[in-house]
Amino acid sequence: MATMTAPGTTDQLTRSAVPARKSGRRSRKIRDNVTGYAFLIGAIFCFALFTWYPMIRGIIMSFQKTRRGVTTWVGWDNYTRIIADPSFWPAWRNTIYFTLLALIIGYAVPFFVAILLNELRHAKGYLRVLVYLPVMLPPASALFLFKFYAYDPSDAGLFNAILKALHLPTSQWMQSPDATMPAMVIASTWMNMGSAVLIYLASLQNIPGELYEAAELDGAGLWRRIWNVTIPQTKLILGLLAMMQIVATMQVFIEPLILANGAGTQDSATTVAYLIYQHGFYQNDLNGAAALGVITLLALAAFSGIYLRLTTRND
């Protein structure tokens, strides 16, 4: 037997279902927001605990002096003492020299390797894995590999064997004050360029092929295409990685510590980060190390601000 429904019943059911659906959507939205904020709070807590707190604590320590468990406020004394350290200016000179060499070698090489890999038609996956492989090695292991195998000052070392085969003069590498920094930059570039190559590859694959076709029709060669198409289309990524590389290389530490045993010959490998380590752990001068860390922080912050201002104005 068919059941008859009053004419207004369907409209009433429909009207009553609309608030229920809205309430369900609102509750799901609230649950999603609560979940998102819970993850965000956890990330902020970890960041505050392991980044902000040590930074603030270091700034406070740079104005204090601790002796035999007694902490006193000394103002700018730690800063004046650190600046008067004979190794202060050589450390900054070596750090800036390393950064400039890294921009010439470590910044340009990954970009051109990425262009080469992007142009290949065969074995792309294999070569990408091969380029990224050094990134997966522990940094200490990779640097010890360079120290005892590639940079061996005898003819048994890899680089000296290559130079000898080419009838070129060999080098003492890490024992030579002039070759120390270039050798560290080469090792650092080989060790870290895999990540930059992958980022450049992702950026290159987003460039429309029509731009290259138009450049070829205009008679542009390889270098003209790179200069007029590739570089302008990847300008944002190039600028971002340039700033990240400068900030990272200004804090170079593990390379001089392992390759040059710290200071190197005639302080040729002493960097600012290694000088902080030396003050904090060799001389037990944590307050001086904190002062030098704050000086480095201010220098990098000033550079980053100027760089971002200039790039924003150009854009």
MILOSE-367986 format. One record per residue (C-alpha): residue number from 1; x, y, z. Coordinates in steps of 0.05 Angstrom, whole numbers, plus 5000, padded with zeros to 4 digits. Layout:
// residues N
{vexdren NUM, x X, y Y, z Z}
...
This chain:
// residues 315
{vexdren 1, x 5000, y 5000, z 5000}
{vexdren 2, x 5030, y 5068, z 4980}
{vexdren 3, x 5043, y 5118, z 5035}
{vexdren 4, x 5017, y 5187, z 5023}
{vexdren 5, x 5059, y 5247, z 5045}
{vexdren 6, x 5030, y 5314, z 5062}
{vexdren 7, x 5048, y 5368, z 5012}
{vexdren 8, x 5087, y 5410, z 5062}
{vexdren 9, x 5126, y 5353, z 5094}
{vexdren 10, x 5180, y 5349, z 5040}
{vexdren 11, x 5195, y 5423, z 5045}
{vexdren 12, x 5199, y 5419, z 5120}
{vexdren 13, x 5248, y 5360, z 5116}
{vexdren 14, x 5291, y 5398, z 5065}
{vexdren 15, x 5292, y 5461, z 5108}
{vexdren 16, x 5311, y 5421, z 5170}
{vexdren 17, x 5368, y 5385, z 5132}
{vexdren 18, x 5401, y 5450, z 5110}
{vexdren 19, x 5422, y 5472, z 5181}
{vexdren 20, x 5445, y 5401, z 5195}
{vexdren 21, x 5491, y 5403, z 5134}
{vexdren 22, x 5517, y 5471, z 5153}
{vexdren 23, x 5530, y 5448, z 5224}
{vexdren 24, x 5567, y 5387, z 5198}
{vexdren 25, x 5611, y 5429, z 5153}
{vexdren 26, x 5625, y 5478, z 5210}
{vexdren 27, x 5645, y 5422, z 5257}
{vexdren 28, x 5691, y 5391, z 5204}
{vexdren 29, x 5722, y 5459, z 5192}
{vexdren 30, x 5734, y 5469, z 5267}
{vexdren 31, x 5766, y 5400, z 5272}
{vexdren 32, x 5811, y 5415, z 5213}
{vexdren 33, x 5832, y 5481, z 5243}
{vexdren 34, x 5845, y 5450, z 5311}
{vexdren 35, x 5888, y 5396, z 5279}
{vexdren 36, x 5926, y 5448, z 5238}
{vexdren 37, x 5938, y 5493, z 5297}
{vexdren 38, x 5961, y 5433, z 5339}
{vexdren 39, x 6015, y 5416, z 5288}
{vexdren 40, x 6033, y 5490, z 5283}
{vexdren 41, x 6040, y 5498, z 5358}
{vexdren 42, x 6085, y 5437, z 5361}
{vexdren 43, x 6130, y 5465, z 5306}
{vexdren 44, x 6132, y 5534, z 5339}
{vexdren 45, x 6149, y 5502, z 5406}
{vexdren 46, x 6207, y 5462, z 5376}
{vexdren 47, x 6232, y 5523, z 5338}
{vexdren 48, x 6228, y 5566, z 5400}
{vexdren 49, x 6263, y 5514, z 5444}
{vexdren 50, x 6320, y 5497, z 5396}
{vexdren 51, x 6329, y 5563, z 5358}
{vexdren 52, x 6300, y 5624, z 5393}
{vexdren 53, x 6319, y 5606, z 5464}
{vexdren 54, x 6393, y 5590, z 5447}
{vexdren 55, x 6396, y 5654, z 5407}
{vexdren 56, x 6369, y 5697, z 5463}
{vexdren 57, x 6411, y 5660, z 5514}
{vexdren 58, x 6473, y 5671, z 5472}
{vexdren 59, x 6459, y 5746, z 5467}
{vexdren 60, x 6452, y 5751, z 5542}
{vexdren 61, x 6516, y 5710, z 5554}
{vexdren 62, x 6555, y 5757, z 5508}
{vexdren 63, x 6545, y 5813, z 5560}
{vexdren 64, x 6564, y 5769, z 5619}
{vexdren 65, x 6625, y 5736, z 5648}
{vexdren 66, x 6624, y 5671, z 5687}
{vexdren 67, x 6681, y 5651, z 5732}
{vexdren 68, x 6679, y 5595, z 5783}
{vexdren 69, x 6604, y 5591, z 5777}
{vexdren 70, x 6593, y 5665, z 5790}
{vexdren 71, x 6562, y 5705, z 5733}
{vexdren 72, x 6572, y 5781, z 5729}
{vexdren 73, x 6549, y 5833, z 5679}
{vexdren 74, x 6608, y 5862, z 5641}
{vexdren 75, x 6574, y 5900, z 5585}
{vexdren 76, x 6615, y 5906, z 5521}
{vexdren 77, x 6680, y 5877, z 5550}
{vexdren 78, x 6671, y 5810, z 5514}
{vexdren 79, x 6662, y 5845, z 5447}
{vexdren 80, x 6724, y 5889, z 5455}
{vexdren 81, x 6765, y 5829, z 5477}
{vexdren 82, x 6742, y 5787, z 5418}
{vexdren 83, x 6756, y 5842, z 5367}
{vexdren 84, x 6825, y 5850, z 5397}
{vexdren 85, x 6839, y 5776, z 5388}
{vexdren 86, x 6896, y 5767, z 5336}
{vexdren 87, x 6856, y 5713, z 5300}
{vexdren 88, x 6793, y 5756, z 5293}
{vexdren 89, x 6808, y 5792, z 5229}
{vexdren 90, x 6845, y 5734, z 5195}
{vexdren 91, x 6784, y 5690, z 5210}
{vexdren 92, x 6738, y 5741, z 5176}
{vexdren 93, x 6785, y 5747, z 5117}
{vexdren 94, x 6788, y 5672, z 5108}
{vexdren 95, x 6712, y 5666, z 5115}
{vexdren 96, x 6699, y 5720, z 5063}
{vexdren 97, x 6751, y 5689, z 5017}
{vexdren 98, x 6717, y 5621, z 5024}
{vexdren 99, x 6649, y 5652, z 5009}
{vexdren 100, x 6674, y 5687, z 4946}
{vexdren 101, x 6707, y 5623, z 4921}
{vexdren 102, x 6643, y 5585, z 4936}
{vexdren 103, x 6604, y 5635, z 4894}
{vexdren 104, x 6652, y 5627, z 4836}
{vexdren 105, x 6657, y 5550, z 4840}
{vexdren 106, x 6603, y 5523, z 4885}
{vexdren 107, x 6548, y 5567, z 4859}
{vexdren 108, x 6562, y 5564, z 4784}
{vexdren 109, x 6580, y 5491, z 4777}
{vexdren 110, x 6512, y 5462, z 4802}
{vexdren 111, x 6474, y 5509, z 4754}
{vexdren 112, x 6513, y 5486, z 4693}
{vexdren 113, x 6510, y 5413, z 4715}
{vexdren 114, x 6434, y 5421, z 4720}
{vexdren 115, x 6432, y 5451, z 4649}
{vexdren 116, x 6473, y 5393, z 4623}
{vexdren 117, x 6429, y 5341, z 4657}
{vexdren 118, x 6367, y 5376, z 4631}
{vexdren 119, x 6393, y 5373, z 4559}
{vexdren 120, x 6410, y 5299, z 4561}
{vexdren 121, x 6365, y 5249, z 4526}
{vexdren 122, x 6390, y 5184, z 4557}
{vexdren 123, x 6410, y 5159, z 4626}
{vexdren 124, x 6378, y 5220, z 4660}
{vexdren 125, x 6356, y 5182, z 4722}
{vexdren 126, x 6423, y 5147, z 4732}
{vexdren 127, x 6462, y 5212, z 4725}
{vexdren 128, x 6416, y 5249, z 4773}
{vexdren 129, x 6426, y 5195, z 4826}
{vexdren 130, x 6501, y 5198, z 4813}
{vexdren 131, x 6502, y 5274, z 4824}
{vexdren 132, x 6459, y 5270, z 4886}
{vexdren 133, x 6497, y 5212, z 4917}
{vexdren 134, x 6549, y 5254, z 4955}
{vexdren 135, x 6492, y 5290, z 4992}
{vexdren 136, x 6471, y 5223, z 5023}
{vexdren 137, x 6541, y 5211, z 5051}
{vexdren 138, x 6554, y 5236, z 5122}
{vexdren 139, x 6594, y 5301, z 5115}
{vexdren 140, x 6651, y 5275, z 5160}
{vexdren 141, x 6659, y 5213, z 5117}
{vexdren 142, x 6660, y 5252, z 5052}
{vexdren 143, x 6712, y 5301, z 5079}
{vexdren 144, x 6756, y 5245, z 5107}
{vexdren 145, x 6752, y 5214, z 5037}
{vexdren 146, x 6780, y 5278, z 5008}
{vexdren 147, x 6832, y 5287, z 5062}
{vexdren 148, x 6864, y 5218, z 5059}
{vexdren 149, x 6850, y 5199, z 4986}
{vexdren 150, x 6843, y 5260, z 4942}
{vexdren 151, x 6887, y 5310, z 4980}
{vexdren 152, x 6944, y 5263, z 4999}
{vexdren 153, x 7006, y 5307, z 4988}
{vexdren 154, x 7046, y 5249, z 4959}
{vexdren 155, x 7040, y 5225, z 4888}
{vexdren 156, x 6992, y 5171, z 4912}
{vexdren 157, x 6938, y 5224, z 4923}
{vexdren 158, x 6883, y 5226, z 4869}
{vexdren 159, x 6892, y 5299, z 4850}
{vexdren 160, x 6968, y 5296, z 4850}
{vexdren 161, x 6965, y 5234, z 4807}
{vexdren 162, x 6922, y 5271, z 4757}
{vexdren 163, x 6968, y 5331, z 4757}
{vexdren 164, x 7029, y 5286, z 4748}
{vexdren 165, x 6995, y 5250, z 4690}
{vexdren 166, x 6983, y 5317, z 4657}
{vexdren 167, x 7056, y 5337, z 4669}
{vexdren 168, x 7035, y 5393, z 4716}
{vexdren 169, x 7066, y 5411, z 4783}
{vexdren 170, x 7036, y 5375, z 4842}
{vexdren 171, x 7011, y 5410, z 4905}
{vexdren 172, x 7014, y 5400, z 4980}
{vexdren 173, x 6940, y 5417, z 4983}
{vexdren 174, x 6920, y 5424, z 5056}
{vexdren 175, x 6992, y 5436, z 5077}
{vexdren 176, x 6999, y 5495, z 5030}
{vexdren 177, x 6970, y 5562, z 5055}
{vexdren 178, x 6954, y 5583, z 4983}
{vexdren 179, x 6917, y 5519, z 4965}
{vexdren 180, x 6879, y 5508, z 5030}
{vexdren 181, x 6817, y 5550, z 5014}
{vexdren 182, x 6808, y 5528, z 4942}
{vexdren 183, x 6816, y 5455, z 4964}
{vexdren 184, x 6762, y 5464, z 5018}
{vexdren 185, x 6715, y 5497, z 4967}
{vexdren 186, x 6724, y 5439, z 4918}
{vexdren 187, x 6709, y 5388, z 4972}
{vexdren 188, x 6648, y 5428, z 4997}
{vexdren 189, x 6621, y 5437, z 4926}
{vexdren 190, x 6626, y 5362, z 4911}
{vexdren 191, x 6594, y 5346, z 4978}
{vexdren 192, x 6534, y 5394, z 4975}
{vexdren 193, x 6518, y 5408, z 4902}
{vexdren 194, x 6468, y 5351, z 4893}
{vexdren 195, x 6411, y 5389, z 4928}
{vexdren 196, x 6423, y 5452, z 4887}
{vexdren 197, x 6425, y 5412, z 4822}
{vexdren 198, x 6357, y 5382, z 4837}
{vexdren 199, x 6327, y 5450, z 4853}
{vexdren 200, x 6355, y 5479, z 4789}
{vexdren 201, x 6329, y 5419, z 4749}
{vexdren 202, x 6259, y 5430, z 4776}
{vexdren 203, x 6263, y 5503, z 4757}
{vexdren 204, x 6291, y 5489, z 4687}
{vexdren 205, x 6235, y 5440, z 4672}
{vexdren 206, x 6183, y 5494, z 4684}
{vexdren 207, x 6211, y 5538, z 4628}
{vexdren 208, x 6165, y 5536, z 4567}
{vexdren 209, x 6197, y 5501, z 4508}
{vexdren 210, x 6169, y 5554, z 4461}
{vexdren 211, x 6219, y 5605, z 4488}
{vexdren 212, x 6278, y 5561, z 4468}
{vexdren 213, x 6246, y 5548, z 4400}
{vexdren 214, x 6236, y 5622, z 4388}
{vexdren 215, x 6309, y 5635, z 4408}
{vexdren 216, x 6333, y 5581, z 4360}
{vexdren 217, x 6292, y 5611, z 4303}
{vexdren 218, x 6326, y 5678, z 4318}
{vexdren 219, x 6393, y 5644, z 4309}
{vexdren 220, x 6413, y 5643, z 4383}
{vexdren 221, x 6468, y 5594, z 4401}
{vexdren 222, x 6474, y 5555, z 4465}
{vexdren 223, x 6505, y 5611, z 4507}
{vexdren 224, x 6455, y 5662, z 4481}
{vexdren 225, x 6398, y 5616, z 4499}
{vexdren 226, x 6426, y 5607, z 4569}
{vexdren 227, x 6437, y 5682, z 4578}
{vexdren 228, x 6372, y 5706, z 4547}
{vexdren 229, x 6323, y 5651, z 4566}
{vexdren 230, x 6349, y 5605, z 4621}
{vexdren 231, x 6378, y 5656, z 4669}
{vexdren 232, x 6319, y 5705, z 4666}
{vexdren 233, x 6268, y 5649, z 4674}
{vexdren 234, x 6306, y 5621, z 4736}
{vexdren 235, x 6324, y 5689, z 4766}
{vexdren 236, x 6282, y 5679, z 4828}
{vexdren 237, x 6313, y 5611, z 4844}
{vexdren 238, x 6383, y 5636, z 4828}
{vexdren 239, x 6375, y 5695, z 4875}
{vexdren 240, x 6346, y 5653, z 4931}
{vexdren 241, x 6400, y 5600, z 4927}
{vexdren 242, x 6454, y 5655, z 4923}
{vexdren 243, x 6431, y 5685, z 4989}
{vexdren 244, x 6425, y 5616, z 5022}
{vexdren 245, x 6494, y 5596, z 4998}
{vexdren 246, x 6526, y 5660, z 5024}
{vexdren 247, x 6493, y 5652, z 5092}
{vexdren 248, x 6514, y 5579, z 5095}
{vexdren 249, x 6586, y 5589, z 5072}
{vexdren 250, x 6596, y 5646, z 5121}
{vexdren 251, x 6585, y 5594, z 5175}
{vexdren 252, x 6634, y 5543, z 5146}
{vexdren 253, x 6661, y 5499, z 5202}
{vexdren 254, x 6666, y 5424, z 5188}
{vexdren 255, x 6711, y 5433, z 5127}
{vexdren 256, x 6769, y 5468, z 5163}
{vexdren 257, x 6759, y 5424, z 5225}
{vexdren 258, x 6769, y 5359, z 5186}
{vexdren 259, x 6809, y 5378, z 5125}
{vexdren 260, x 6858, y 5427, z 5157}
{vexdren 261, x 6855, y 5403, z 5229}
{vexdren 262, x 6824, y 5469, z 5249}
{vexdren 263, x 6869, y 5529, z 5236}
{vexdren 264, x 6910, y 5500, z 5179}
{vexdren 265, x 6980, y 5522, z 5161}
{vexdren 266, x 6994, y 5594, z 5184}
{vexdren 267, x 6920, y 5603, z 5203}
{vexdren 268, x 6901, y 5595, z 5129}
{vexdren 269, x 6838, y 5555, z 5146}
{vexdren 270, x 6814, y 5591, z 5209}
{vexdren 271, x 6742, y 5614, z 5198}
{vexdren 272, x 6694, y 5652, z 5243}
{vexdren 273, x 6654, y 5590, z 5261}
{vexdren 274, x 6718, y 5552, z 5278}
{vexdren 275, x 6742, y 5611, z 5321}
{vexdren 276, x 6676, y 5608, z 5359}
{vexdren 277, x 6687, y 5534, z 5370}
{vexdren 278, x 6759, y 5547, z 5392}
{vexdren 279, x 6739, y 5600, z 5443}
{vexdren 280, x 6681, y 5559, z 5470}
{vexdren 281, x 6711, y 5490, z 5476}
{vexdren 282, x 6787, y 5498, z 5475}
{vexdren 283, x 6794, y 5562, z 5516}
{vexdren 284, x 6731, y 5551, z 5558}
{vexdren 285, x 6710, y 5622, z 5540}
{vexdren 286, x 6636, y 5613, z 5528}
{vexdren 287, x 6621, y 5687, z 5537}
{vexdren 288, x 6673, y 5707, z 5485}
{vexdren 289, x 6645, y 5654, z 5438}
{vexdren 290, x 6575, y 5682, z 5448}
{vexdren 291, x 6599, y 5752, z 5432}
{vexdren 292, x 6632, y 5729, z 5367}
{vexdren 293, x 6568, y 5691, z 5351}
{vexdren 294, x 6526, y 5754, z 5360}
{vexdren 295, x 6574, y 5793, z 5315}
{vexdren 296, x 6566, y 5739, z 5261}
{vexdren 297, x 6490, y 5740, z 5270}
{vexdren 298, x 6488, y 5816, z 5261}
{vexdren 299, x 6533, y 5813, z 5199}
{vexdren 300, x 6490, y 5759, z 5166}
{vexdren 301, x 6426, y 5795, z 5185}
{vexdren 302, x 6452, y 5860, z 5155}
{vexdren 303, x 6473, y 5825, z 5091}
{vexdren 304, x 6406, y 5789, z 5085}
{vexdren 305, x 6367, y 5854, z 5096}
{vexdren 306, x 6408, y 5892, z 5043}
{vexdren 307, x 6403, y 5834, z 4994}
{vexdren 308, x 6328, y 5827, z 5002}
{vexdren 309, x 6318, y 5902, z 4996}
{vexdren 310, x 6358, y 5906, z 4931}
{vexdren 311, x 6325, y 5845, z 4900}
{vexdren 312, x 6256, y 5869, z 4919}
{vexdren 313, x 6270, y 5937, z 4888}
{vexdren 314, x 6296, y 5905, z 4824}
{vexdren 315, x 6235, y 5861, z 4819}
